[in-house]
Amino acid sequence: MKKICISLIIIFIIILTIFTTQQSETKEYLRIHIRANSNTYIDQSVKYEIKDKIVEYLIPYVCECDTKEKAIEMLEKNIEGINNTANKVLIEEGFAYRANAVVRKEEFPLRVYEDYTLESGVYDALIVELGEAIGDNWWCVVYPPLCFINGSSSVNIFKSRIVEIVNNFFN
């Protein structure tokens, strides 16, 4: 009986450790998801055009954020600018629907981004919904700024600062 109790306690501690580790992993990441209106070719194409413009818009702000909390605050202050950036593309391309950006917590599945794995769990995220937002999404990480260092924008002046933030985060 004593062996069974000790075994159960050890199993409980292992499960608790795994759960706590997974929860702490999600705490330091701030994700971005841009959800297309639909899966039609045209809606998916405009999603990527909007992604490029939003990343370009956010680069000067992201490079000033050295914590996730500062990144969330920056996004919340710039929601109108993010919406305006996305809606400008939609208007120029002749779409009738509009974008709606919000920062909130959401449940996400396991995702792999280049050399990084993001466990499934609840993450803080910038969600940009285009129209009905029922199409496939583009996703990345705002903090640390992983999607801002792979050449997805033509703005190079801020890249060294962003690379520094990412390197500091993982060291």
Secondary structure by P-SEA (a helix, b strand, c coil): caaaaaaaaaaaaaaaaaaaaaaaaaccbbbbbbbcccccaaaaaaaaaaaaaaaaaaaaaaaacccaaaaaaaaaacaaaaaaaaaaaaaaacccbbbbbbbbbbbbcccccccccccccccccbbbbccccccbbbbbbccccccccccccccccaaaaaaaaaaaaac
